[in-house]
């Protein structure tokens, strides 16, 4: 029986540039970085989370989501999205919308990494 999600993969064209975006821009932490038989195995993640994000080197446009409005391949949760949005914007993170948007489920905004991958940022509505 399957027991947990270990990794999710984001395809990037420059692993060092992606690492900078995901750590310095979004505030995730670097977790693994070593040469593997198929290339550099580089991961980032939320501290104390068992799920790691693989920043995998791949050709341009591989794995990017389609139309604007569709969820990105990665959805991250925030306890205070509006505050985190301001911090990330000051760090130079690019967003699709000028401000986080309220939805019935909570608050949402989409960040865009250097390869055009959308990263969905969410805050759940409090009861």
ZIPE-V773847 format. One record per pair of residues at least 4 apart in sequence whose ideal C-beta (glycine too) atoms are under 7 Angstrom apart, sorted by sequence separation. I is the first residue (numbers start at 1). J is the second residue. D is the distance in Angstrom with one decimal. If there is no record, write none. Layout:
i/j/d
I/J/D
I/J/D
This chain:
i/j/d
14/18/6.3
15/19/6.1
16/20/6.6
17/21/6.6
18/22/6.1
19/23/5.9
20/24/5.2
21/25/4.5
22/26/5.3
45/49/5.4
58/62/4.2
66/70/5.5
71/75/6.1
80/84/6.2
81/85/5.9
82/86/6.9
83/87/6.7
84/88/6.1
85/89/6.1
86/90/6.5
87/91/6.6
89/93/6.1
97/101/6.0
112/116/6.3
113/117/4.6
21/26/6.9
23/28/5.7
35/40/5.9
36/41/4.3
58/63/6.7
65/70/5.3
88/93/4.0
102/107/5.8
103/108/5.6
12/18/3.9
22/28/4.9
23/29/6.5
45/51/6.4
78/84/4.6
89/95/7.0
101/107/7.0
112/118/5.8
113/119/6.2
23/30/5.7
34/41/5.6
45/52/4.4
65/72/5.5
100/107/4.8
101/108/5.7
45/53/5.9
65/73/5.9
100/108/6.6
101/109/6.6
110/118/4.8
111/119/4.5
32/41/6.1
33/42/5.0
43/52/4.0
44/53/5.2
100/109/4.3
110/119/7.0
32/42/6.8
43/53/6.1
63/73/6.5
110/120/5.6
111/121/6.1
19/30/6.4
32/43/4.4
43/54/5.4
44/55/6.5
31/43/4.6
97/109/5.6
108/120/6.7
109/121/5.2
31/44/6.1
42/55/4.7
97/110/6.9
108/121/6.9
30/44/5.6
31/45/5.2
95/109/5.6
96/110/4.3
108/122/5.2
29/44/6.5
85/100/5.3
95/110/6.5
28/44/4.3
29/45/6.5
95/111/5.5
96/112/6.4
106/122/6.1
107/123/4.3
28/45/6.0
40/57/6.5
94/111/6.8
106/123/5.0
28/46/6.2
29/47/5.6
39/57/5.5
82/100/5.5
93/111/5.2
94/112/4.8
106/124/4.5
81/100/5.2
105/124/6.7
106/125/4.1
32/52/6.9
105/125/6.0
23/44/6.1
31/52/5.4
53/74/6.4
22/44/4.6
19/42/6.4
88/111/6.8
85/109/6.0
15/40/5.8
19/44/6.9
82/107/6.9
81/107/4.7
15/42/5.2
68/96/6.2
81/109/6.8
22/55/6.8
7/43/7.0
19/55/6.2
18/55/4.5
72/110/6.1
15/55/5.4
81/121/6.0
81/122/7.0
15/57/5.4
81/123/3.7
8/51/6.7
10/53/5.9
12/55/5.1
76/119/6.5
78/121/6.0
80/123/6.9
10/54/7.0
12/56/6.8
73/117/6.2
78/122/7.0
79/123/6.9
6/51/6.9
7/52/5.3
8/53/5.6
9/54/4.5
10/55/5.8
11/56/5.6
12/57/6.4
72/117/6.4
74/119/5.0
75/120/4.2
76/121/5.5
77/122/5.4
78/123/5.0
4/50/5.8
5/51/5.1
6/52/6.9
12/58/7.0
72/118/3.3
74/120/6.9
77/123/6.9
7/54/5.1
9/56/5.1
11/58/3.9
13/60/5.4
72/119/5.0
75/122/6.0
77/124/6.9
72/120/4.5
71/120/5.0
11/62/4.3
64/115/7.0
11/63/3.6
64/116/5.3
64/117/5.5
65/118/5.4
26/88/6.4
10/73/6.2
25/88/6.2
10/74/6.1
8/74/6.4
25/91/5.0
24/91/6.3
25/92/6.4
26/93/6.7
25/93/4.5
26/111/6.9
21/113/5.2
21/114/5.5
26/119/6.9
18/113/6.5
18/114/6.5
17/114/5.2
18/115/7.0
13/115/5.4
12/115/5.1
10/117/5.7
